[in-house]
Amino acid sequence: MALSGELTDFSMSLCATLASVDIATVSCCDTTQALAALLASETGEQLFDDSLKLWWESPRNIATAYLQEIGMHVPTSWDSDWTAEV
């Protein structure tokens, strides 16, 4: 069963929004900034390319891909107390 275009777009947007929470935690910025940065990135572009199906991945995997793209340390453990190493 294929999703309608509207549901696919919603799913992609939801993944980006949820990934931005992890990105914000790691990069010590607010979620709005994290979401804007993700959407402007290559990872964000790939997320919205339905042929790549990146949106099928977990938001945490998407956040990890983005953090690797920008060269930021990716935490080995994603606990709620994790903050960026300076």
mmCIF file as gemmi writes it, N, C-alpha and C atoms, coordinates in Angstrom:
data_model
loop_
_atom_site.group_PDB
_atom_site.id
_atom_site.type_symbol
_atom_site.label_atom_id
_atom_site.label_alt_id
_atom_site.label_comp_id
_atom_site.label_asym_id
_atom_site.label_entity_id
_atom_site.label_seq_id
_atom_site.pdbx_PDB_ins_code
_atom_site.Cartn_x
_atom_site.Cartn_y
_atom_site.Cartn_z
_atom_site.occupancy
_atom_site.B_iso_or_equiv
_atom_site.pdbx_formal_charge
_atom_site.auth_seq_id
_atom_site.auth_asym_id
_atom_site.pdbx_PDB_model_num
ATOM 1 N N . MET Axp A 1 ? 0.833 -1.176 0 1 0 ? 1 A 1
ATOM 2 C CA . MET Axp A 1 ? 0 0 0 1 0 ? 1 A 1
ATOM 3 C C . MET Axp A 1 ? 0.884 1.248 0 1 0 ? 1 A 1
ATOM 4 N N . ALA Axp A 2 ? 0.681 2.098 -0.946 1 0 ? 2 A 1
ATOM 5 C CA . ALA Axp A 2 ? 1.461 3.328 -1.057 1 0 ? 2 A 1
ATOM 6 C C . ALA Axp A 2 ? 0.752 4.454 -0.298 1 0 ? 2 A 1
ATOM 7 N N . LEU Axp A 3 ? 1.56 5.297 0.304 1 0 ? 3 A 1
ATOM 8 C CA . LEU Axp A 3 ? 1 6.464 0.99 1 0 ? 3 A 1
ATOM 9 C C . LEU Axp A 3 ? 0.677 7.545 -0.028 1 0 ? 3 A 1
ATOM 10 N N . SER Axp A 4 ? -0.342 8.329 0.262 1 0 ? 4 A 1
ATOM 11 C CA . SER Axp A 4 ? -0.644 9.459 -0.603 1 0 ? 4 A 1
ATOM 12 C C . SER Axp A 4 ? 0.469 10.484 -0.471 1 0 ? 4 A 1
ATOM 13 N N . GLY Axp A 5 ? 0.597 11.351 -1.439 1 0 ? 5 A 1
ATOM 14 C CA . GLY Axp A 5 ? 1.626 12.384 -1.409 1 0 ? 5 A 1
ATOM 15 C C . GLY Axp A 5 ? 1.536 13.248 -0.16 1 0 ? 5 A 1
ATOM 16 N N . GLU Axp A 6 ? 0.323 13.541 0.268 1 0 ? 6 A 1
ATOM 17 C CA . GLU Axp A 6 ? 0.129 14.372 1.451 1 0 ? 6 A 1
ATOM 18 C C . GLU Axp A 6 ? 0.631 13.67 2.719 1 0 ? 6 A 1
ATOM 19 N N . LEU Axp A 7 ? 0.348 12.389 2.842 1 0 ? 7 A 1
ATOM 20 C CA . LEU Axp A 7 ? 0.82 11.638 4.014 1 0 ? 7 A 1
ATOM 21 C C . LEU Axp A 7 ? 2.333 11.467 3.994 1 0 ? 7 A 1
ATOM 22 N N . THR Axp A 8 ? 2.9 11.278 2.82 1 0 ? 8 A 1
ATOM 23 C CA . THR Axp A 8 ? 4.353 11.17 2.696 1 0 ? 8 A 1
ATOM 24 C C . THR Axp A 8 ? 5.007 12.481 3.103 1 0 ? 8 A 1
ATOM 25 N N . ASP Axp A 9 ? 4.488 13.597 2.624 1 0 ? 9 A 1
ATOM 26 C CA . ASP Axp A 9 ? 5.025 14.913 2.991 1 0 ? 9 A 1
ATOM 27 C C . ASP Axp A 9 ? 4.925 15.141 4.495 1 0 ? 9 A 1
ATOM 28 N N . PHE Axp A 10 ? 3.793 14.747 5.081 1 0 ? 10 A 1
ATOM 29 C CA . PHE Axp A 10 ? 3.624 14.888 6.523 1 0 ? 10 A 1
ATOM 30 C C . PHE Axp A 10 ? 4.659 14.047 7.266 1 0 ? 10 A 1
ATOM 31 N N . SER Axp A 11 ? 4.865 12.816 6.816 1 0 ? 11 A 1
ATOM 32 C CA . SER Axp A 11 ? 5.829 11.923 7.462 1 0 ? 11 A 1
ATOM 33 C C . SER Axp A 11 ? 7.244 12.472 7.378 1 0 ? 11 A 1
ATOM 34 N N . MET Axp A 12 ? 7.608 13.011 6.23 1 0 ? 12 A 1
ATOM 35 C CA . MET Axp A 12 ? 8.93 13.617 6.057 1 0 ? 12 A 1
ATOM 36 C C . MET Axp A 12 ? 9.098 14.811 7.001 1 0 ? 12 A 1
ATOM 37 N N . SER Axp A 13 ? 8.086 15.64 7.069 1 0 ? 13 A 1
ATOM 38 C CA . SER Axp A 13 ? 8.136 16.814 7.948 1 0 ? 13 A 1
ATOM 39 C C . SER Axp A 13 ? 8.215 16.418 9.415 1 0 ? 13 A 1
ATOM 40 N N . LEU Axp A 14 ? 7.477 15.385 9.79 1 0 ? 14 A 1
ATOM 41 C CA . LEU Axp A 14 ? 7.504 14.907 11.166 1 0 ? 14 A 1
ATOM 42 C C . LEU Axp A 14 ? 8.894 14.374 11.52 1 0 ? 14 A 1
ATOM 43 N N . CYS Axp A 15 ? 9.499 13.613 10.625 1 0 ? 15 A 1
ATOM 44 C CA . CYS Axp A 15 ? 10.863 13.109 10.867 1 0 ? 15 A 1
ATOM 45 C C . CYS Axp A 15 ? 11.842 14.26 11.045 1 0 ? 15 A 1
ATOM 46 N N . ALA Axp A 16 ? 11.732 15.284 10.211 1 0 ? 16 A 1
ATOM 47 C CA . ALA Axp A 16 ? 12.621 16.441 10.323 1 0 ? 16 A 1
ATOM 48 C C . ALA Axp A 16 ? 12.412 17.149 11.656 1 0 ? 16 A 1
ATOM 49 N N . THR Axp A 17 ? 11.177 17.307 12.054 1 0 ? 17 A 1
ATOM 50 C CA . THR Axp A 17 ? 10.869 17.982 13.318 1 0 ? 17 A 1
ATOM 51 C C . THR Axp A 17 ? 11.416 17.199 14.505 1 0 ? 17 A 1
ATOM 52 N N . LEU Axp A 18 ? 11.212 15.895 14.504 1 0 ? 18 A 1
ATOM 53 C CA . LEU Axp A 18 ? 11.709 15.073 15.606 1 0 ? 18 A 1
ATOM 54 C C . LEU Axp A 18 ? 13.236 15.011 15.616 1 0 ? 18 A 1
ATOM 55 N N . ALA Axp A 19 ? 13.862 14.941 14.45 1 0 ? 19 A 1
ATOM 56 C CA . ALA Axp A 19 ? 15.327 14.933 14.377 1 0 ? 19 A 1
ATOM 57 C C . ALA Axp A 19 ? 15.898 16.245 14.9 1 0 ? 19 A 1
ATOM 58 N N . SER Axp A 20 ? 15.186 17.341 14.682 1 0 ? 20 A 1
ATOM 59 C CA . SER Axp A 20 ? 15.686 18.647 15.127 1 0 ? 20 A 1
ATOM 60 C C . SER Axp A 20 ? 15.776 18.736 16.651 1 0 ? 20 A 1
ATOM 61 N N . VAL Axp A 21 ? 14.979 17.959 17.354 1 0 ? 21 A 1
ATOM 62 C CA . VAL Axp A 21 ? 15.058 17.945 18.818 1 0 ? 21 A 1
ATOM 63 C C . VAL Axp A 21 ? 16.41 17.37 19.258 1 0 ? 21 A 1
ATOM 64 N N . ASP Axp A 22 ? 16.811 16.254 18.648 1 0 ? 22 A 1
ATOM 65 C CA . ASP Axp A 22 ? 18.124 15.685 18.968 1 0 ? 22 A 1
ATOM 66 C C . ASP Axp A 22 ? 19.255 16.611 18.532 1 0 ? 22 A 1
ATOM 67 N N . ILE Axp A 23 ? 19.119 17.197 17.364 1 0 ? 23 A 1
ATOM 68 C CA . ILE Axp A 23 ? 20.148 18.117 16.864 1 0 ? 23 A 1
ATOM 69 C C . ILE Axp A 23 ? 20.295 19.304 17.803 1 0 ? 23 A 1
ATOM 70 N N . ALA Axp A 24 ? 19.18 19.848 18.258 1 0 ? 24 A 1
ATOM 71 C CA . ALA Axp A 24 ? 19.213 20.981 19.184 1 0 ? 24 A 1
ATOM 72 C C . ALA Axp A 24 ? 19.896 20.612 20.492 1 0 ? 24 A 1
ATOM 73 N N . THR Axp A 25 ? 19.631 19.413 20.984 1 0 ? 25 A 1
ATOM 74 C CA . THR Axp A 25 ? 20.246 18.955 22.23 1 0 ? 25 A 1
ATOM 75 C C . THR Axp A 25 ? 21.76 18.873 22.092 1 0 ? 25 A 1
ATOM 76 N N . VAL Axp A 26 ? 22.205 18.284 21.002 1 0 ? 26 A 1
ATOM 77 C CA . VAL Axp A 26 ? 23.638 18.091 20.795 1 0 ? 26 A 1
ATOM 78 C C . VAL Axp A 26 ? 24.349 19.399 20.497 1 0 ? 26 A 1
ATOM 79 N N . SER Axp A 27 ? 23.729 20.262 19.713 1 0 ? 27 A 1
ATOM 80 C CA . SER Axp A 27 ? 24.393 21.499 19.295 1 0 ? 27 A 1
ATOM 81 C C . SER Axp A 27 ? 24.095 22.69 20.202 1 0 ? 27 A 1
ATOM 82 N N . CYS Axp A 28 ? 23.334 22.453 21.26 1 0 ? 28 A 1
ATOM 83 C CA . CYS Axp A 28 ? 23.011 23.507 22.232 1 0 ? 28 A 1
ATOM 84 C C . CYS Axp A 28 ? 22.379 24.743 21.578 1 0 ? 28 A 1
ATOM 85 N N . CYS Axp A 29 ? 21.394 24.506 20.738 1 0 ? 29 A 1
ATOM 86 C CA . CYS Axp A 29 ? 20.629 25.609 20.149 1 0 ? 29 A 1
ATOM 87 C C . CYS Axp A 29 ? 19.154 25.276 20.308 1 0 ? 29 A 1
ATOM 88 N N . ASP Axp A 30 ? 18.284 26.189 19.925 1 0 ? 30 A 1
ATOM 89 C CA . ASP Axp A 30 ? 16.867 25.858 20.058 1 0 ? 30 A 1
ATOM 90 C C . ASP Axp A 30 ? 16.398 25.041 18.846 1 0 ? 30 A 1
ATOM 91 N N . THR Axp A 31 ? 15.266 24.409 18.983 1 0 ? 31 A 1
ATOM 92 C CA . THR Axp A 31 ? 14.79 23.496 17.948 1 0 ? 31 A 1
ATOM 93 C C . THR Axp A 31 ? 14.466 24.204 16.637 1 0 ? 31 A 1
ATOM 94 N N . THR Axp A 32 ? 14.062 25.458 16.709 1 0 ? 32 A 1
ATOM 95 C CA . THR Axp A 32 ? 13.778 26.214 15.484 1 0 ? 32 A 1
ATOM 96 C C . THR Axp A 32 ? 15.042 26.393 14.663 1 0 ? 32 A 1
ATOM 97 N N . GLN Axp A 33 ? 16.143 26.743 15.332 1 0 ? 33 A 1
ATOM 98 C CA . GLN Axp A 33 ? 17.424 26.89 14.633 1 0 ? 33 A 1
ATOM 99 C C . GLN Axp A 33 ? 17.889 25.547 14.087 1 0 ? 33 A 1
ATOM 100 N N . ALA Axp A 34 ? 17.744 24.507 14.881 1 0 ? 34 A 1
ATOM 101 C CA . ALA Axp A 34 ? 18.161 23.171 14.451 1 0 ? 34 A 1
ATOM 102 C C . ALA Axp A 34 ? 17.362 22.709 13.239 1 0 ? 34 A 1
ATOM 103 N N . LEU Axp A 35 ? 16.059 22.956 13.255 1 0 ? 35 A 1
ATOM 104 C CA . LEU Axp A 35 ? 15.213 22.561 12.131 1 0 ? 35 A 1
ATOM 105 C C . LEU Axp A 35 ? 15.596 23.336 10.871 1 0 ? 35 A 1
ATOM 106 N N . ALA Axp A 36 ? 15.806 24.633 11.006 1 0 ? 36 A 1
ATOM 107 C CA . ALA Axp A 36 ? 16.194 25.445 9.848 1 0 ? 36 A 1
ATOM 108 C C . ALA Axp A 36 ? 17.524 24.972 9.264 1 0 ? 36 A 1
ATOM 109 N N . ALA Axp A 37 ? 18.481 24.658 10.133 1 0 ? 37 A 1
ATOM 110 C CA . ALA Axp A 37 ? 19.78 24.177 9.664 1 0 ? 37 A 1
ATOM 111 C C . ALA Axp A 37 ? 19.652 22.826 8.979 1 0 ? 37 A 1
ATOM 112 N N . LEU Axp A 38 ? 18.856 21.93 9.559 1 0 ? 38 A 1
ATOM 113 C CA . LEU Axp A 38 ? 18.649 20.618 8.948 1 0 ? 38 A 1
ATOM 114 C C . LEU Axp A 38 ? 18.013 20.764 7.574 1 0 ? 38 A 1
ATOM 115 N N . LEU Axp A 39 ? 16.982 21.585 7.468 1 0 ? 39 A 1
ATOM 116 C CA . LEU Axp A 39 ? 16.283 21.744 6.193 1 0 ? 39 A 1
ATOM 117 C C . LEU Axp A 39 ? 17.164 22.352 5.114 1 0 ? 39 A 1
ATOM 118 N N . ALA Axp A 40 ? 18.147 23.165 5.517 1 0 ? 40 A 1
ATOM 119 C CA . ALA Axp A 40 ? 19.049 23.81 4.561 1 0 ? 40 A 1
ATOM 120 C C . ALA Axp A 40 ? 20.242 22.919 4.187 1 0 ? 40 A 1
ATOM 121 N N . SER Axp A 41 ? 20.343 21.761 4.811 1 0 ? 41 A 1
ATOM 122 C CA . SER Axp A 41 ? 21.507 20.89 4.617 1 0 ? 41 A 1
ATOM 123 C C . SER Axp A 41 ? 21.269 19.86 3.518 1 0 ? 41 A 1
ATOM 124 N N . GLU Axp A 42 ? 22.35 19.172 3.156 1 0 ? 42 A 1
ATOM 125 C CA . GLU Axp A 42 ? 22.242 18.067 2.203 1 0 ? 42 A 1
ATOM 126 C C . GLU Axp A 42 ? 21.388 16.938 2.782 1 0 ? 42 A 1
ATOM 127 N N . THR Axp A 43 ? 21.552 16.683 4.07 1 0 ? 43 A 1
ATOM 128 C CA . THR Axp A 43 ? 20.73 15.658 4.725 1 0 ? 43 A 1
ATOM 129 C C . THR Axp A 43 ? 19.258 16.026 4.635 1 0 ? 43 A 1
ATOM 130 N N . GLY Axp A 44 ? 18.931 17.298 4.861 1 0 ? 44 A 1
ATOM 131 C CA . GLY Axp A 44 ? 17.551 17.749 4.749 1 0 ? 44 A 1
ATOM 132 C C . GLY Axp A 44 ? 17.011 17.599 3.341 1 0 ? 44 A 1
ATOM 133 N N . GLU Axp A 45 ? 17.853 17.894 2.365 1 0 ? 45 A 1
ATOM 134 C CA . GLU Axp A 45 ? 17.441 17.735 0.97 1 0 ? 45 A 1
ATOM 135 C C . GLU Axp A 45 ? 17.159 16.257 0.664 1 0 ? 45 A 1
ATOM 136 N N . GLN Axp A 46 ? 18.042 15.389 1.158 1 0 ? 46 A 1
ATOM 137 C CA . GLN Axp A 46 ? 17.858 13.957 0.947 1 0 ? 46 A 1
ATOM 138 C C . GLN Axp A 46 ? 16.618 13.44 1.675 1 0 ? 46 A 1
ATOM 139 N N . LEU Axp A 47 ? 16.339 13.995 2.841 1 0 ? 47 A 1
ATOM 140 C CA . LEU Axp A 47 ? 15.167 13.581 3.607 1 0 ? 47 A 1
ATOM 141 C C . LEU Axp A 47 ? 13.883 13.787 2.817 1 0 ? 47 A 1
ATOM 142 N N . PHE Axp A 48 ? 13.818 14.865 2.054 1 0 ? 48 A 1
ATOM 143 C CA . PHE Axp A 48 ? 12.607 15.183 1.301 1 0 ? 48 A 1
ATOM 144 C C . PHE Axp A 48 ? 12.631 14.649 -0.131 1 0 ? 48 A 1
ATOM 145 N N . ASP Axp A 49 ? 13.642 13.849 -0.467 1 0 ? 49 A 1
ATOM 146 C CA . ASP Axp A 49 ? 13.683 13.164 -1.76 1 0 ? 49 A 1
ATOM 147 C C . ASP Axp A 49 ? 13.072 11.779 -1.551 1 0 ? 49 A 1
ATOM 148 N N . ASP Axp A 50 ? 11.843 11.618 -1.943 1 0 ? 50 A 1
ATOM 149 C CA . ASP Axp A 50 ? 11.109 10.384 -1.662 1 0 ? 50 A 1
ATOM 150 C C . ASP Axp A 50 ? 11.786 9.154 -2.249 1 0 ? 50 A 1
ATOM 151 N N . SER Axp A 51 ? 12.53 9.309 -3.341 1 0 ? 51 A 1
ATOM 152 C CA . SER Axp A 51 ? 13.17 8.151 -3.96 1 0 ? 51 A 1
ATOM 153 C C . SER Axp A 51 ? 14.259 7.555 -3.071 1 0 ? 51 A 1
ATOM 154 N N . LEU Axp A 52 ? 14.827 8.347 -2.153 1 0 ? 52 A 1
ATOM 155 C CA . LEU Axp A 52 ? 15.884 7.864 -1.263 1 0 ? 52 A 1
ATOM 156 C C . LEU Axp A 52 ? 15.336 7.178 -0.014 1 0 ? 52 A 1
ATOM 157 N N . LYS Axp A 53 ? 14.094 7.464 0.322 1 0 ? 53 A 1
ATOM 158 C CA . LYS Axp A 53 ? 13.418 6.855 1.485 1 0 ? 53 A 1
ATOM 159 C C . LYS Axp A 53 ? 14.147 7.096 2.815 1 0 ? 53 A 1
ATOM 160 N N . LEU Axp A 54 ? 14.908 8.187 2.908 1 0 ? 54 A 1
ATOM 161 C CA . LEU Axp A 54 ? 15.578 8.502 4.172 1 0 ? 54 A 1
ATOM 162 C C . LEU Axp A 54 ? 14.55 8.71 5.282 1 0 ? 54 A 1
ATOM 163 N N . TRP Axp A 55 ? 13.382 9.173 4.934 1 0 ? 55 A 1
ATOM 164 C CA . TRP Axp A 55 ? 12.338 9.412 5.933 1 0 ? 55 A 1
ATOM 165 C C . TRP Axp A 55 ? 11.831 8.111 6.553 1 0 ? 55 A 1
ATOM 166 N N . TRP Axp A 56 ? 12.209 6.97 5.994 1 0 ? 56 A 1
ATOM 167 C CA . TRP Axp A 56 ? 11.861 5.685 6.591 1 0 ? 56 A 1
ATOM 168 C C . TRP Axp A 56 ? 12.74 5.391 7.801 1 0 ? 56 A 1
ATOM 169 N N . GLU Axp A 57 ? 13.866 6.082 7.904 1 0 ? 57 A 1
ATOM 170 C CA . GLU Axp A 57 ? 14.782 5.9 9.029 1 0 ? 57 A 1
ATOM 171 C C . GLU Axp A 57 ? 14.214 6.579 10.273 1 0 ? 57 A 1
ATOM 172 N N . SER Axp A 58 ? 14.794 6.268 11.414 1 0 ? 58 A 1
ATOM 173 C CA . SER Axp A 58 ? 14.346 6.916 12.643 1 0 ? 58 A 1
ATOM 174 C C . SER Axp A 58 ? 14.846 8.368 12.667 1 0 ? 58 A 1
ATOM 175 N N . PRO Axp A 59 ? 14.143 9.252 13.362 1 0 ? 59 A 1
ATOM 176 C CA . PRO Axp A 59 ? 14.615 10.632 13.5 1 0 ? 59 A 1
ATOM 177 C C . PRO Axp A 59 ? 16.029 10.712 14.078 1 0 ? 59 A 1
ATOM 178 N N . ARG Axp A 60 ? 16.367 9.79 14.963 1 0 ? 60 A 1
ATOM 179 C CA . ARG Axp A 60 ? 17.714 9.77 15.542 1 0 ? 60 A 1
ATOM 180 C C . ARG Axp A 60 ? 18.765 9.472 14.473 1 0 ? 60 A 1
ATOM 181 N N . ASN Axp A 61 ? 18.461 8.557 13.553 1 0 ? 61 A 1
ATOM 182 C CA . ASN Axp A 61 ? 19.385 8.274 12.449 1 0 ? 61 A 1
ATOM 183 C C . ASN Axp A 61 ? 19.552 9.482 11.541 1 0 ? 61 A 1
ATOM 184 N N . ILE Axp A 62 ? 18.473 10.205 11.336 1 0 ? 62 A 1
ATOM 185 C CA . ILE Axp A 62 ? 18.533 11.41 10.51 1 0 ? 62 A 1
ATOM 186 C C . ILE Axp A 62 ? 19.373 12.474 11.212 1 0 ? 62 A 1
ATOM 187 N N . ALA Axp A 63 ? 19.174 12.63 12.506 1 0 ? 63 A 1
ATOM 188 C CA . ALA Axp A 63 ? 19.988 13.584 13.28 1 0 ? 63 A 1
ATOM 189 C C . ALA Axp A 63 ? 21.464 13.201 13.224 1 0 ? 63 A 1
ATOM 190 N N . THR Axp A 64 ? 21.75 11.912 13.345 1 0 ? 64 A 1
ATOM 191 C CA . THR Axp A 64 ? 23.136 11.436 13.275 1 0 ? 64 A 1
ATOM 192 C C . THR Axp A 64 ? 23.743 11.741 11.914 1 0 ? 64 A 1
ATOM 193 N N . ALA Axp A 65 ? 23.003 11.502 10.851 1 0 ? 65 A 1
ATOM 194 C CA . ALA Axp A 65 ? 23.495 11.797 9.499 1 0 ? 65 A 1
ATOM 195 C C . ALA Axp A 65 ? 23.799 13.283 9.342 1 0 ? 65 A 1
ATOM 196 N N . TYR Axp A 66 ? 22.91 14.13 9.87 1 0 ? 66 A 1
ATOM 197 C CA . TYR Axp A 66 ? 23.135 15.581 9.791 1 0 ? 66 A 1
ATOM 198 C C . TYR Axp A 66 ? 24.372 15.982 10.587 1 0 ? 66 A 1
ATOM 199 N N . LEU Axp A 67 ? 24.507 15.478 11.806 1 0 ? 67 A 1
ATOM 200 C CA . LEU Axp A 67 ? 25.66 15.831 12.638 1 0 ? 67 A 1
ATOM 201 C C . LEU Axp A 67 ? 26.959 15.378 11.988 1 0 ? 67 A 1
ATOM 202 N N . GLN Axp A 68 ? 26.959 14.22 11.353 1 0 ? 68 A 1
ATOM 203 C CA . GLN Axp A 68 ? 28.137 13.766 10.626 1 0 ? 68 A 1
ATOM 204 C C . GLN Axp A 68 ? 28.419 14.672 9.435 1 0 ? 68 A 1
ATOM 205 N N . GLU Axp A 69 ? 27.369 15.102 8.763 1 0 ? 69 A 1
ATOM 206 C CA . GLU Axp A 69 ? 27.527 15.993 7.608 1 0 ? 69 A 1
ATOM 207 C C . GLU Axp A 69 ? 28.238 17.289 7.997 1 0 ? 69 A 1
ATOM 208 N N . ILE Axp A 70 ? 27.874 17.846 9.146 1 0 ? 70 A 1
ATOM 209 C CA . ILE Axp A 70 ? 28.476 19.126 9.548 1 0 ? 70 A 1
ATOM 210 C C . ILE Axp A 70 ? 29.757 18.939 10.354 1 0 ? 70 A 1
ATOM 211 N N . GLY Axp A 71 ? 30.158 17.688 10.539 1 0 ? 71 A 1
ATOM 212 C CA . GLY Axp A 71 ? 31.407 17.416 11.23 1 0 ? 71 A 1
ATOM 213 C C . GLY Axp A 71 ? 31.342 17.556 12.737 1 0 ? 71 A 1
ATOM 214 N N . MET Axp A 72 ? 30.163 17.441 13.299 1 0 ? 72 A 1
ATOM 215 C CA . MET Axp A 72 ? 29.999 17.542 14.745 1 0 ? 72 A 1
ATOM 216 C C . MET Axp A 72 ? 30.091 16.16 15.376 1 0 ? 72 A 1
ATOM 217 N N . HIS Axp A 73 ? 30.612 16.12 16.576 1 0 ? 73 A 1
ATOM 218 C CA . HIS Axp A 73 ? 30.718 14.866 17.321 1 0 ? 73 A 1
ATOM 219 C C . HIS Axp A 73 ? 29.335 14.259 17.506 1 0 ? 73 A 1
ATOM 220 N N . VAL Axp A 74 ? 29.217 12.999 17.156 1 0 ? 74 A 1
ATOM 221 C CA . VAL Axp A 74 ? 27.952 12.286 17.338 1 0 ? 74 A 1
ATOM 222 C C . VAL Axp A 74 ? 28.055 11.491 18.632 1 0 ? 74 A 1
ATOM 223 N N . PRO Axp A 75 ? 27.122 11.68 19.537 1 0 ? 75 A 1
ATOM 224 C CA . PRO Axp A 75 ? 27.196 10.968 20.819 1 0 ? 75 A 1
ATOM 225 C C . PRO Axp A 75 ? 27.077 9.46 20.628 1 0 ? 75 A 1
ATOM 226 N N . THR Axp A 76 ? 27.831 8.728 21.413 1 0 ? 76 A 1
ATOM 227 C CA . THR Axp A 76 ? 27.719 7.274 21.365 1 0 ? 76 A 1
ATOM 228 C C . THR Axp A 76 ? 26.518 6.808 22.172 1 0 ? 76 A 1
ATOM 229 N N . SER Axp A 77 ? 26.085 7.637 23.106 1 0 ? 77 A 1
ATOM 230 C CA . SER Axp A 77 ? 24.915 7.339 23.903 1 0 ? 77 A 1
ATOM 231 C C . SER Axp A 77 ? 23.999 8.56 23.862 1 0 ? 77 A 1
ATOM 232 N N . TRP Axp A 78 ? 22.765 8.368 23.433 1 0 ? 78 A 1
ATOM 233 C CA . TRP Axp A 78 ? 21.828 9.48 23.307 1 0 ? 78 A 1
ATOM 234 C C . TRP Axp A 78 ? 20.952 9.562 24.556 1 0 ? 78 A 1
ATOM 235 N N . ASP Axp A 79 ? 21.545 9.829 25.695 1 0 ? 79 A 1
ATOM 236 C CA . ASP Axp A 79 ? 20.695 9.998 26.868 1 0 ? 79 A 1
ATOM 237 C C . ASP Axp A 79 ? 20.27 11.455 26.986 1 0 ? 79 A 1
ATOM 238 N N . SER Axp A 80 ? 19.294 11.709 27.791 1 0 ? 80 A 1
ATOM 239 C CA . SER Axp A 80 ? 18.701 13.048 27.87 1 0 ? 80 A 1
ATOM 240 C C . SER Axp A 80 ? 19.623 14.084 28.487 1 0 ? 80 A 1
ATOM 241 N N . ASP Axp A 81 ? 20.683 13.641 29.166 1 0 ? 81 A 1
ATOM 242 C CA . ASP Axp A 81 ? 21.606 14.585 29.792 1 0 ? 81 A 1
ATOM 243 C C . ASP Axp A 81 ? 22.795 14.925 28.905 1 0 ? 81 A 1
ATOM 244 N N . TRP Axp A 82 ? 22.837 14.38 27.699 1 0 ? 82 A 1
ATOM 245 C CA . TRP Axp A 82 ? 23.986 14.593 26.834 1 0 ? 82 A 1
ATOM 246 C C . TRP Axp A 82 ? 23.981 16.015 26.305 1 0 ? 82 A 1
ATOM 247 N N . THR Axp A 83 ? 25.121 16.682 26.374 1 0 ? 83 A 1
ATOM 248 C CA . THR Axp A 83 ? 25.26 18.016 25.778 1 0 ? 83 A 1
ATOM 249 C C . THR Axp A 83 ? 26.539 18.032 24.97 1 0 ? 83 A 1
ATOM 250 N N . ALA Axp A 84 ? 26.662 19.013 24.121 1 0 ? 84 A 1
ATOM 251 C CA . ALA Axp A 84 ? 27.817 19.097 23.221 1 0 ? 84 A 1
ATOM 252 C C . ALA Axp A 84 ? 29.111 19.255 24.002 1 0 ? 84 A 1
ATOM 253 N N . GLU Axp A 85 ? 30.135 18.584 23.493 1 0 ? 85 A 1
ATOM 254 C CA . GLU Axp A 85 ? 31.471 18.758 24.068 1 0 ? 85 A 1
ATOM 255 C C . GLU Axp A 85 ? 32.098 19.976 23.407 1 0 ? 85 A 1
ATOM 256 N N . VAL Axp A 86 ? 32.649 20.848 24.21 1 0 ? 86 A 1
ATOM 257 C CA . VAL Axp A 86 ? 33.227 22.077 23.66 1 0 ? 86 A 1
ATOM 258 C C . VAL Axp A 86 ? 34.719 21.918 23.548 1 0 ? 86 A 1
